[in-house]
Structures are given as structure tokens and as C-alpha cells.
Amino acid sequence: MGEPKLRIRTPLLPLAGAIGAVAVAVLLYPHTLSSPLVLAVWVVLLAEAGLVRVPAASGNRLSLAFIIAAAMPILLHPPGQAQPDLASVGFVYAAGLFLMAVARLVRGDGLGHVTADMLRLGFGLGVYALTYALAVAVLVPDVGIPWAQEPWNRLVAFVAGGAAWFVAEAGLWAFMSSAERGLSRRYLWLLGLGDWMVVMSMMATGALFGFSWEQMQIWAVLIAALPYAFAHVAFFRYLEARRTYGQTIRALSRIPEVAGLALDGHSDRTSALAVETAQGLGLTPAEVIEVRYAALMHDIGRITLNEPSILRRGFTDEDIASWGAEIVAESPYLAKVASLVARQHEPYRRPGEQRDPSLPIASKIIKAASAYDHATMELGFSPLEGLEVLHRGAAYDFDPDVVNTVRRVLERRGMV
């Protein structure tokens, strides 16, 4: 999906953010209970961790600042008390974010990206620290429940704070990305929540370090780093496998085109338009992936057109869809994709009915995207004329909701 970027029309927003971070740090410093050296170390570590970014399933790049930030409320607390030293935690967060932003700008990261990241991370850290402190304040031993005892109350506070942090930051990421790209906020929010495995591994690493530091000191670094290292490698392999899988499907989709049985580039263009349409309609990330695969493979049935018996007997678009579905269904993992391919040529409604409730929205999207590409690339229509083909077919063939979303996608591309 990619990282959001704010359109900086004036330097006042990033300047206000920088002044705000410095002001918070200055105001909180006199109330901190930790030594200046300890605070300085954590500020530098937080800023440096923010420079290291790892890819996530959403296409976003998450910084290792999650690890350091998650440990702060657990580590920085008065001796013998579970309640965190919020002044010290807030100082580290504010000063660390400011230093992180400066370092990223010096490195050459765009001002829009840095401003968006700092606003999102700052909001998430504030939610995390306050939720953690509130949970610890409520879960005192006097309430008489087992997990209100030390250190379980801090563990529960970490889980509650981490969950609130993740959900809040994913929501803000979706809002900012939607404003930049014009996509459905529901889709983007669900896409952001899909990064939970990466975020959870980083937060858990920070918590493990924080809880083990008092007993193990420097060895806590090794204890926390090893599990994260294994999780990090496993996730990279998962992303690589998924990328390879997608590349394989795309290569297979090219077979009819290379054989001259379909227009060159048709599957790629249909897939790109179908994916943007699905995102605009608010489909879930998993459904969007299915749309991508089905759109790429929607013409795979054309490879049967080399058979003389088929050419003699004749065929329809529905036959091609059915043959393509049979080919795709040979892979059990793509059974849902095969069902989408099989129904791609069905009209969204028939005479006497409002619409066919059994027809998947993904099949409707592929039908419209393929028809638009056929009109513009094979028949030579302009983008506006291709869109009119869909509008004229909205009585039976093309779902009006899908057509309207295709129009918004084309407008966003600057084509109509």
C-alpha cells in the first residue's frame, strides 16, 4: 500500500510539530525522576531505532521505534512502584521524535513522509502511555483479583496499551492514506490491522526487554533480541514467498497473450483497474488479493482456443470463463479465485430482479474492468467513451456501484 504523505502547502505544520515536541520535552523535563544520562540514552536509542524500517504486509514500512517505545513505561517507573514515570516517558517520546525527524530529514526522507510519520507515531505513543498508566492505576492489589498483583498488572497494562496504540495508529494511518490516495478508509484500516504480526513481535520484544532488565541487566538485550530475530527472518521469508506466488500467477496470466489469443497487456491492465476499484469499494485486503489474482487469470481459459474441436464447435465468453475456472481450480489454494473467474461474465441483474445476490462483487468488478480495457485498447475508444460503454450497460450487465467507482478511479488517474 505504501506510506502516507502529507501535502505540505506551508511549512507551518511541520514547524508547529517540531515546536510542540520541543515544548513538551522542555515542560516535562523538570518533573522527570530518571537521571539525565538515562533519559539521554533512551532518547538517542529511540531516534536511532526510528531510522531502521522494515516492510510489512500492508506495504507500509514500520520502524523499530516500536521496540524502544514499548519498553519505556515498563522501565521508567519510581522504585517499588508499578505506576510509570509519565514525565520521563513523555520526555523520551517527545525528544526522541524530534531527534528522529531531524535525522530522517538529514538522510533525505521527504518532508511530507516525515511529518506524517511523526504525527502518527506521536499520537500512537500518547495513546499507549496514557492507556498503560490508566490500567496500572486501576489494577492495584486492593481490587482483589489475581492479575492485579505485581507484575501481572503491568503485563495487563502493556497488553491494553499496546492494543490501543496499534488500533489508534492503524486508524490514523488509514485516515491519512485515504486523504492522500482517495481509497476507502475501511479497506485501508483493515490493511493496517493486517500488520499485527510485525507490530506484535516488535512490541513483545520491547516488553520482554523491559520486564527482564531489572533482573538480567545487559543480558536482557540478548533475551529480547533472539526471538525477534527469528520472527523477523520468518516474516521476510513469508513476504518473499507471497511475492513469488504473485509473480508466478502473473507469468501464467501472460500465456494467452504470448500465444496471440488475447490482447497484449490486457490481464495486467484489467488487474490494475480491478484492484483500485475493489479498494475504492471497501473490500477487505484478502478480497482485494483475490480480485487481483482472478483479474490476472480471467482470460486463462483462452489457451483452449488452440484446440481444433473447440473452434469447430464454437464457444462463448461463458465457455472461456468456465474453462479458465477449471484450470485455476487445479490449485486448491485458488478455489475461491476459480469461482470468481467462472462467474465473471454473468450480468449483475436479469429482467424481473433488482440484482443477483449470489454474484460476487469481485466478479462484477472483473467484468467491468475487462470490458473497459477491451473498449479502450482493442476497439480504440477514448477513456471517456470506454466509461460510457459501462454506463450504457448498467441496466443489466454492469453494477452501477462498480461503474461509479471505476469512474472515480479514472478521475483520480486524470483520464476523465
N, C-alpha and C positions, 0 to 999 in steps of 0.2 A: 504494500500500500504506500509506504513512504512516509517520511516525517512531514508534519505540518510546517508551514512557513507563514509568518505574518507579513502582510504587505505594509512595509514601513513607509508611509507617506510623509511622516515627520519624525525627527529624532527624539521627540518629546517622550514617546512611550518607553523606549529602551533607557533613556536618560532618567525618567521617573523611576523605572525599575531599579536602576543602579543606585540612585539616591536613596530609595526606600530600603534596599538591602543594607547599605552602609548605615542608615539611620537606625534600623532595628539592631544591628550589631553594636553600635555605639550606646544605645539606650539600655541594652541588656547587659553589657559587659560589667558595669559596677555591681550588678546583682549576682554574678556568677560565683559558684562555690569551688569550681575547679581552678587549678593553678594556671597561670598564663602559658606555661610551657605545654601543658596537656592540651589546652584549647588550641594553641598554635599547631600542634602536631595533627590534631583531628581536622582542623580547617584545611591544612595542606593535603592530607590524605583524601579528604572528601573531594577537593578540587582536582587532584590527580586522577582519582577514580572516575570522575566525570568525563575525563578525556578519553577513556577506554570504552569503546562502544561495541556491542555485539548484536548481530542481526537476530530478529525474532520472526515468528511465523507471519505476523501482520505486514512485514516489510519495514516496520519501524526498526530503529536501532536504539537499543536500551543501554544506558551507561552503567558501569559498575558502581556508580554512586549509590545504587540501591543497597549494596552490601554495607558500606560505611554508615549510611544514614540509618539503616535498620538497627544497627548496634548502639547508636548514640543514647537513646532513652534507657537502655539496659545497663550501659556502662556508667553514664554520668548521673549519679544519684548520691545524696548525702550518705555518709557511713551509717550502716544499720537501718536504713530506710528503703522501702521499695519505691516510694514516690520519686520520679525523676527530677533532676535539677533543670527545670524548664528554661531557666535563664541561660545556663551553659549550653543546653541542646539548641535553643533558638539562636544563640550567638554562633555556634558552629555551622548551623544551617545557613544563616544569613551571610556570614563572612565567606563560607565555602562556596556558596552560589555565586557571590560576586567575583571571587578569585577564579572560579571555573569559567564564568562568562568572559572575563578578560583573557584567560589563557586560550579559549576557543577562538576568540576574535583575532588574537595574535597569530594563531595557527592558520587562519584564513577561512574559518567557517563563516557562512553568510550571516549578516545581522538579523535577518528575518528568522532563520532557523534557530539561532542562539536565543533570541528574545522569546520565541515560542517555547523552546525547551525550558528556559529558566522560569517562565511563568507557570508552566505545567508542573515542573518539579517542585517549585516553591509552594504551590498550592497543595500538592500531594504530601509534602513533608509537614506542612502545618496541620493537615488533617490527621496524619499519623501521630504526631507528637501529642496533640490535644486528646485524641481518642485513647492513646496509651495512658496518659496521665489520668483521664477520667475513669478508665477501667480500674486502674490501680487504686484510685481514691474510693471507688465503690466496693471493690473486693478486698476488704480488710478482714483480719481474722475474726473480728467480733460478729460477723454475719453468720458464723457457724456452719459453713459449707466447706468440704474438703479442699476444693480448688481455690479457696480464698486464702489458703495458707501460703507462706513464703516457701519456695519460689514459684509455686503454681500460679499465684495471682499475676506475677509478671509475665509468665508464659501466656496466660489467657489474654492479658493486656496486649501482648505483642501480636497474637493472632487477630484480635479485634481491630487493633490499629493498622496492622498490615492489610487486612481485608478492606477496611475503609479507605486506606491510602490507594490501593490498587484500583478499586471501583471508581473512586473520585478522579484519579488521574486518567483512567481509560475514558471516562465520560468527557473530561475536558479535552482530551486528545481528539475524540470524535467530534466535538463541537468545533474545535479549531480546524480540523481537517475538512469538515463539511463546509465551513465558511470559505475555505480556500479552493476546494475541488467541486463543490456543489453536489456531493453524493449524499445518500440517505444517512442520517445520523444513527439510525438503528443499525444499519449494516456496519458502519464504522465502529460503533460502540461494541458490538459483538465481535468484530475483528480484533479490537484492542483487548477484549477479555480473553481472546484466544491465546494471548501471550502469557497466560497464567503460569505455564510450566517454567518459563525462563525467569519470570519475576519471582515466583515462589522459591526457586533454587537460590536466587541471589539474596532474597530476604532471609531465608532459612540459614544461609551461610553467615550473614551478619548476626542473626540471633544466636547461632551456635557459638560464634566467636565471643559475643557479649556475655553469655551465660558461663562460658568456660574460662574467661580471662582471669577472674578473681582467684581461681584455684590453680590454673595451669600457666598463667602469665604468657611468656613468649610462645610456649608450645600450643597455645590456643590458636595461633595463626595456622599452624600445620593441621591441627584437628579440623579447623573450619575449611581450609583450602582444599584438602584432598577430596571430600565429597563433591564440592562444587566443580573441581577439575574433571571428575568423571562425568558429572551431569553435563558440563559444557561440551565435552567431546561427543557424548551421545547425542546431544541436540544438534550439533553441527552435522553429524552423520545423518540424522533424520532429515534436516533441511536439504542436504546433498541428495539423499535418496528421493525425496519428493521432487526436487528439481529435475533429476534424471528421468523420473517417471513422466513428468510433464513433457520433457524433450522427446521421449520415446513416442508418446501419443501424437505429438505434433509431427514427428517424422512419418508415422504411419498415415496421418491425415493427408500427407502430400502425395501418396501413391496415385490416387485418381488424377491428380493434376499433372504429375510427371508423365502418366500414361496418355495424357491428352483427352481424358474422359470428363474433366471438369476444368473450369476457368482457373488459370494460374493465380494463386494467392487468395482464392475465394474462401478457403477454410480459415485462414488467418484473419482476413478482414471480417468475416462473419463472427468469428470468436471474439475479436476485439470489441465489436459493436454490441454483441450479446452480453458480454461481461459488464460493460459500462451500463447497459440497460438494466441488468439484474441488480447491480449495485444501486442504481437510482431508484429501483422499485423496493429496496429494503430487504432483499433476500439475505439469508444468513451466509456467512463466509463459506460454509460447507456446500450450500446450494449453489453459490457462485462458482465454486470449483467444478461442480457437476455440470453447470452450464458451459463453462469453458471447455471441458472435455467433450461434451455432447456436440457443441458447436464445431469443434475441430473435426469430429468424426461423423458429422451428419451426412456427408456425401460418400462415406467409405463404401457404401453398397454399390457405387458405380463401377467398382472393379469387376463386377459380374457382367458388365456390358460387353466384355470381350467374348462371351460365350455365344456362338452362332445360334444355338437353340433359343436363347432368350431374345436375340434380335429378330428371329423369325416369328416368334410368338407375340412379341410386343411387350411393352411394360408401361407402368405409370409411375409417378413420383412416389405414390404409396408403396409400390413394389420395391423401389430403390431404398426407401426408408426401412421397410421390413427386412430386406436382405442385409442392410447395414447393421440393423439391430442384432440380427443373428450372428454376424461377425463379431461385434463388440461384446456380445454376451458370452463369447468363448472365454473371456476373463471374468471369473466370478466377482472380482473386486469392482468391475464396471457394470454390474447388473442394473443398477439404477440409471446409469448413463444410457445403457441399451434401451431401457423403457422410454427414455426421453427421445432418443433417436427414432424409435418405432412410431411415435405419435406426432412427429414434427410437422407433418403435412395436413393434420386434421384442422378443420375450421374451429374457431373458438365458440361458435354457436351454429345451430341449424334452425331452419324455419320452425316456428312454434315454441322455441325455448329462448330464455334470456341469455344463457351461456351454458357450456358443458362443464359441470362442476368436477368431472373426473379428469379433465385435461390439465396436465401440469402446467404451471405458469412458465416453467423453463422451456417446454416445447413451444409455447406461444412466442416466447422471446426469440428462439432459434428460427422459427418460421418467418417472423418479421425481419430479423437481421439478414437472413439469407435472401429474402425477396428484395430487400433494399439494395444489397450488393449486386444481385442479378440485374436489377433495373439500371443501376448507375454504371456498372462496369461492363456488362455484356450487351445491354440494349443502348448504352450511350446516353442515358438520361442525366440531367444535372441533379445535384443533391436535392434541390427543392422539388424537381419533378419526381425523383425517386421517393421522396417523402409523400408526395401526393398519391402515388400508387398505393401506399399503405393506407392513407386516409380514405381513398375510394373503396378499399377492400375492408374497411372497418365494419361494414354491415354484417358480414359473416366470417370472413377469413381471418382478419387481424383484430386482436383485442384492443379496444380504444385506449385502455390504460397503458398497454405496451407501446402503442403508436405514439401517444403523448410523451412517454418517457424517451422514446427514440428521438423525438423532436428536441427535447431538452438536451440530450447528449449531442446532437448535431449543432445546436445553438452554442453549446459550451465549446465545441470544436471550432466554431466560427464558420461553419459550412452553410448555414441557412440563416 
